[in-house]
Amino acid sequence: MEDSVQTFFLCGDVMTGRGIDQILPTPSDPALFEPYVTDARDYVNLAARCHGPIDWPTSFEHIWGDALSELAQSRPKLRLVNLETSITTAARPWPGKCVHYRMHPNNVQCLRAAGIDVCALSNNHTLDWGRQGLAETLATLRDANIACAGAGRTLAKAKQPAIVTLANGHRVLVFSCALASSGIPETWAAADNGSGLFLLPGLDARSLDILRDQIQAWKKPGDMVILSIHWGSNWGYELA
């Protein structure tokens, strides 16, 4: 029974930039390029006004609140998040985009504090700080021993899964892909010789063929497959 039933932690959008990054031990430059807020510390002050004083810098564990005790109790065999933050010191935000999320590379330890195994990166914030930011994100996660999927130096790299081998020897293949409908510029798509995201053409038969072929190319008998898809607009309150 232990081998046939596995518990996974599958988490949606995780944003560790802006105010979160500011209260961690190594905050980024607080300058923002948003229409209304130009200093990330304003988000910290707003949170303090709503919920009480915040002692910072804080620990990497603190930002997860009660989630860490819940994870310790459920003991998932794999922990996956959709990381909606570029891990970089890059200073030039993507032009024409209203919101840019960035976390200092030294603060990647906040992901390790939660025991994150895999980050899905095919989303509308991974290239907020350009391809320099993407390259630094990939290198930082690699150095922190956190696997990732959905972005890479080439299309082939972006399409390949993160592979996690469980204690029982079975593999879990994690694929990450996205659609432009989630606010992703089409220029963020990876190419044969260019970095970017695993961006699908749309919700159509062609995309299904692409996903089927990619999964079949990697899946072996006994493997489990997880597919993280980032699609649709923000502020949706109904299941699509």
C-alpha positions in Angstrom: 0.0 0.0 0.0 2.9 2.3 0.8 4.2 2.0 -2.8 0.8 2.2 -4.5 -0.4 5.4 -2.8 1.7 8.5 -2.9 1.1 12.0 -1.4 2.2 15.0 -3.4 2.2 18.7 -2.5 1.0 20.5 -5.7 1.0 24.2 -5.1 -0.2 27.0 -7.4 1.3 30.5 -7.8 4.1 31.2 -5.3 5.4 34.8 -5.4 8.5 35.5 -3.3 9.3 38.9 -4.7 8.3 42.5 -3.7 7.4 42.7 0.0 8.3 39.0 0.7 11.8 39.5 -0.7 12.2 42.7 1.3 11.7 41.0 4.7 14.1 38.2 3.9 17.8 38.4 4.9 19.1 39.7 1.5 16.5 42.0 -0.1 16.7 43.1 -3.7 16.7 46.8 -4.7 13.2 47.9 -3.6 12.6 49.9 -6.8 9.5 48.8 -8.6 8.2 49.8 -12.1 4.5 49.5 -11.4 1.9 52.1 -12.2 0.9 52.7 -8.5 3.7 51.3 -6.2 7.3 52.2 -6.8 8.9 50.9 -3.7 8.5 47.2 -2.6 8.8 48.2 1.1 5.4 49.9 0.7 3.9 46.4 0.6 5.6 45.6 3.9 4.3 48.7 5.5 0.8 48.0 4.2 0.8 44.5 5.6 2.0 45.9 8.9 -0.8 48.4 9.0 -3.4 45.6 8.4 -1.9 42.9 10.5 0.5 44.4 13.0 4.2 45.0 13.3 6.6 42.9 11.2 10.0 42.1 12.6 12.4 42.0 9.7 14.7 40.7 8.4 12.9 37.4 9.2 13.8 33.8 8.8 13.3 31.8 5.6 10.8 29.6 7.4 8.7 32.5 8.7 7.1 33.4 5.3 5.4 29.9 5.1 3.5 30.3 8.3 1.4 27.3 9.3 2.1 25.6 6.0 5.4 24.0 7.3 3.6 22.2 10.1 0.9 20.9 7.7 3.6 19.7 5.3 5.4 18.0 8.2 2.2 16.2 9.1 1.2 15.1 5.6 4.8 14.2 4.6 4.4 14.5 0.8 6.8 12.5 -1.3 7.2 15.4 -3.7 6.7 19.1 -3.3 6.0 21.2 -6.4 5.3 24.9 -6.7 4.5 27.2 -9.6 7.2 29.8 -8.9 6.0 33.2 -10.2 9.2 35.1 -9.4 12.5 35.6 -11.2 15.4 34.9 -8.9 17.9 37.5 -10.1 19.8 40.7 -9.5 19.0 41.9 -13.0 18.1 45.6 -13.0 16.2 45.9 -16.3 12.5 44.9 -16.2 10.8 43.5 -19.3 9.5 46.6 -21.2 5.7 47.2 -21.5 4.8 44.9 -18.6 3.1 46.4 -15.6 4.3 44.0 -12.8 7.7 42.5 -12.3 8.5 40.0 -9.6 12.1 39.5 -8.4 13.8 37.8 -5.5 17.4 38.0 -4.6 19.3 34.8 -5.3 20.5 34.6 -1.7 16.9 34.2 -0.7 16.4 31.0 -2.6 16.9 29.4 0.8 13.2 30.2 1.5 12.3 27.5 -1.1 14.7 25.0 0.6 13.1 25.9 3.9 9.8 24.5 2.6 11.5 21.4 1.1 10.5 22.3 -2.4 11.6 19.7 -4.9 10.5 21.2 -8.2 9.6 24.6 -9.5 7.3 25.0 -12.5 8.6 28.0 -14.4 6.4 28.2 -17.5 4.3 31.2 -16.3 3.9 35.0 -16.9 6.6 36.2 -14.4 9.7 34.0 -15.0 11.1 36.5 -17.6 10.0 39.6 -15.8 13.6 40.6 -15.7 14.5 39.5 -19.2 16.6 36.5 -20.3 19.4 37.6 -18.0 16.9 37.1 -15.1 15.9 33.7 -16.6 19.5 32.5 -16.8 20.2 33.5 -13.2 17.0 31.8 -12.1 17.9 28.6 -13.7 21.5 28.7 -12.3 20.3 29.6 -8.8 17.8 26.8 -8.6 20.4 24.3 -9.9 22.9 25.4 -7.3 20.2 25.1 -4.6 19.5 21.5 -5.8 15.9 22.4 -6.7 14.7 20.9 -10.0 12.7 22.9 -12.5 10.7 22.5 -15.7 9.0 24.7 -18.3 11.9 27.0 -19.0 15.4 26.6 -20.4 18.3 27.7 -22.5 16.6 26.1 -25.6 13.2 24.8 -26.5 14.3 21.3 -26.0 15.5 22.1 -22.4 12.2 24.0 -21.7 10.1 21.1 -22.8 11.9 18.4 -20.8 10.6 17.3 -17.5 12.1 17.6 -14.0 12.6 14.0 -12.9 12.3 13.1 -9.2 13.0 9.5 -8.1 11.0 8.5 -5.0 12.3 6.3 -2.2 10.5 3.3 -3.7 12.5 3.7 -7.0 9.6 5.0 -9.1 10.1 8.2 -11.1 7.9 11.3 -11.2 8.1 13.3 -14.4 7.1 17.0 -13.9 6.3 18.9 -17.1 5.5 22.6 -17.1 3.9 24.5 -20.0 1.8 27.7 -20.5 -0.4 29.5 -22.9 -0.3 33.2 -23.9 -3.8 33.6 -22.5 -2.1 33.9 -19.0 -0.4 37.1 -20.0 2.8 35.7 -21.4 4.3 37.6 -24.3 4.8 35.4 -27.3 8.4 36.6 -27.4 9.0 34.6 -24.2 8.7 31.3 -26.0 11.9 29.3 -26.2 13.4 28.5 -29.6 15.7 25.9 -30.9 18.7 28.2 -30.2 17.1 30.7 -27.8 16.1 30.6 -24.1 12.5 31.0 -22.9 9.4 29.1 -21.9 7.6 26.0 -23.1 4.7 27.9 -24.6 1.9 26.1 -26.3 0.1 27.5 -29.4 -3.4 27.2 -27.8 -6.0 25.0 -26.3 -6.3 22.8 -29.4 -5.5 19.5 -30.9 -2.0 20.7 -32.0 -1.1 21.4 -28.4 -2.4 18.0 -27.3 -0.2 16.4 -29.9 2.8 18.3 -28.6 2.2 17.3 -25.0 1.4 13.7 -25.9 4.6 13.3 -28.0 6.7 15.0 -25.3 5.3 12.8 -22.5 5.7 9.6 -24.5 9.3 10.5 -25.3 10.2 10.5 -21.6 7.8 8.2 -19.8 8.9 4.7 -18.9 6.9 1.9 -17.4 6.1 2.7 -13.7 6.6 6.4 -14.1 4.1 8.9 -12.8 3.5 12.1 -14.8 2.5 15.6 -13.5 1.7 18.3 -16.0 1.5 21.9 -14.7 -0.3 24.2 -17.2 -0.4 28.0 -16.7 -3.3 29.4 -18.7 -6.2 31.8 -18.5 -6.6 35.4 -17.2 -6.2 36.6 -13.6 -9.0 37.1 -11.2 -11.1 34.2 -12.3 -13.3 32.8 -9.6 -14.9 29.9 -11.4 -13.4 26.6 -12.5 -12.8 26.6 -16.2 
